[in-house]
Amino acid sequence: MKKLPVYTESIPGGAIVATNLEAVLNFGRSKSLWYLLFGTACCAIELMCTGASRYDFDRLGMIFRASPRQADLIIAAGTITKKMAPRLRRLYDQMSEPRYVIAMGGCTVKGGPFYYDSYSVEKGIDHIVPVDIYIPGCPPRPESLLEGCLHLQEKIRKQKLSEWQEK
């Protein structure tokens, strides 16, 4: 409640709370992200660890969904090859707006060390889908992913309703 722009006035027998609809919608969207996993390598192990009981994604309101039509966030973790790129793009296109992408790990962000020795590795996921949050590291720790998710929630809270279709 403290993060919303709220005007509260106490009256006998209750209170009046006034805020704008945009702030309420963005607060609700930021606290209920349903994510789709796209883990391909060692970063996916860290991603699974983040969802486990020790770090617990659920306390951020993030729930794993296996269907792209029900998810509003893709967390891509690991090396993305040129053969996987059309599938990743198809999953992204099946998601409804507004949708977000987190690129987790050096291989996802810039191709990692495999880019220089392989003809089949994509040099960064941003060639395939637009990325909202980059999380560097090899592999990044679960704390880094949680911080990236908190930054995404903050970005969603600051969004305007008119920006939903501009991506």
N, C-alpha and C positions, 0 to 999 in steps of 0.2 A: 504494500500500500504506500510505502514511503517513496517508491520509485515512480509513481504516477503523479502527474500534475493535478492535484486534487484540492478543491476548496471545500472545507467542512465547517458547518455552522451547527452548534448545539442548540437545540430547542427543548423545552420541557417535554419529556416523554420520548425523546429520540434525537436524531440528528439528520441534517440534510447534507448529502455529499454531491458535489458537482464536479464533473471532469468532461473531457471531450471523448467522442467515440473512437477517434483514431488512437488515442493513448491506451484505451481499454483493449482494442483489437490487437494492437502491437504487443501489449503486455501478455495477452493470452497466447498469441502466436509464438512469442519468444520462449515461453515457459512450457510449450508442448510440442517440441520438435520430434518428429518421427523420422528416423534415419534409415537409409538403405546402405548396407555394407557392400563395398567393392574392394575386398582385400585380396591381394595377389601374392604377397611375399611376406617377409619377416615383420613388416609394419602391421600386418593383419593380426599377428600374435599380440602385439601391444594394444591394438584396437580391441581384441577380444578380452584382454586383461582389464581394459578400462570399463567394459561392460560387466565384468565379474563383481563379486561381492566386496572386494577390497576397495575399489575406487567408485563403483556403483553409479552408472549413468542415470539411473532412475531418479536419483535425488535432484537432477537438473530438469526432470520432466521429459527426458529423452527415452523413447521406446523404439526398439528395433522392429522394423517392418520388412518382410520379405518381398513385398509387392511395390513396384515403383509408383503405382497409381495411388497408393495410400501414404507414400513417403514424401516429405518436403525437403529432405537433405540427403545428399550422397556424401559418404565419407570414403574417399578413394585412398587406399593405402597399399603401397607396393609398386613394383615396376609395371608400367603400362606398355605393352608391345603394340606394334602397328596392327597386328591381327585382332587385338582386343578393342581397338579404338572405335570401330563401328558399333560394337555391342554396347560400349559405355555410352556412346552418343544416343543410341536407341533408348537405353534406360533413362537417360536424362530427358529425352523428348517425351517419354511417356509420363513423366511427373507433371503434376498440375502446378500452375503458377500460384503464388510465388515459390520458387525453388532455390535451393542453395547448394553449394559444393564446398567441401573442405578437402584440400590436398594435403595428405599426411605423409611425410618422409621425403628424403632427398631424391629418391628414384621417381616419385610421383611429381615432385615439384620441378625437377630439372633433368630427369633421366638417370641421375646417380652415376656411379662408376661404370655401369653397364653400357651407357650411351656411347662411350669411346671405343669399346671393343665389339659392338654388335650393330648390325645394320637394321635389326628388327625392333629396337627400343625407341619409343617416342621420347622426344626431348621436352618433356613437360606436359602435364595434363591440360594446360591452358590452350594448347593447340586444338583440343577436342571439345572441351566445354568451358564456359566461363567459371573462374574460381573466385570464391568470396574470401576464404581464409586459407593462408598457406602456413603449414606447420613444418619447419625444417628439422633435420636430424636424421640419424641413421642408426637404428630406428628411434623416433622420438618417444620419450617416456609417456606413460599415461597422464601424468600431470600436465604435460604440454598439450595433449589433446583436450583435456578438460579446460585449460586456459583458452585454447582456440574456440571451444564451444561457448565459453563465457563471452568472448569477443563477438562471436556471431550473434548471441542473444542481445548484446548491447547494440549491435548494428541493426537488428530487426526492430528494436524498440525505438530507434531514431528514424526509421523509414517512414515515408509519407505514403498514403494510400495511392496516390497518383503514380508512384514509382513502380508499382507491382508489374505493370505490363511493359516497362521500358527495357527490360533485359534482353 
